Amino acid sequence: SYLIAAGGKRFRAMLVLLAGYFGDPEDPRLIPGSVSIELVHLATLYHDDVIDEADARRGAPSANVRWDNTVAILTGDYLFARASEISTDLGVEVCRLLARTIAVLCDGQIREVDSSASVDQPVDNYLSIIRRKTASLIATSCRLGGHLSDADPEHVDVLEEFGDALGMAYQLSDDIMDITST
């Protein structure tokens, strides 16, 4: 509840709900689907703060500062588990999608840590990392909304492609702001 209370856009959860308009936007599965996506995102934030040794998140002391790294890591793990538990009621395909996305996110984080010592990393490497760390969850958010609302399969695929492009643009913009902001 600590990080949830700190605010945030709930961007990924919103994408699940918006993608639901490609099918039945009233499908009750969209709500737990959006909750599971948001919990995965929050878990990654807890873990990122430990990895980055961050002092603050959303204007509040980060969990690793307020408590310690152990609590922050275990909280992130707990959130991954809760997201997985919620997804079980949504079917095997949703569980598989969420598990695959979590694995891709972790792979992206590992790649980022591995390449962080290299000042001159190739552009393709950087793009691969942000596709895994950021775009994959946004793509999954869009796919999940289409899937849960029973949108046409070709629309679900297009939603995922859109989410990937949006996620790449989002992270590129965020990284540019990190470099250029005063």
Secondary structure, 3 states (H helix, E strand, C coil): CHHHHCCCCCHHHHHHHHHHHHCCCCCCCHHHHHHHHHHHHHHHHHHHHHHHCCCEECCEECHHHHCCHHHHHHHHHHHHHHHHHHHHCCCHHHHHHHHHHHHHHHHHHHHHHHHCCCCCCCHHHHHHHHHHHHHHHHHHHHHHHHHHCCCCHHHHHHHHHHHHHHHHHHHHHHHHHHHHCC
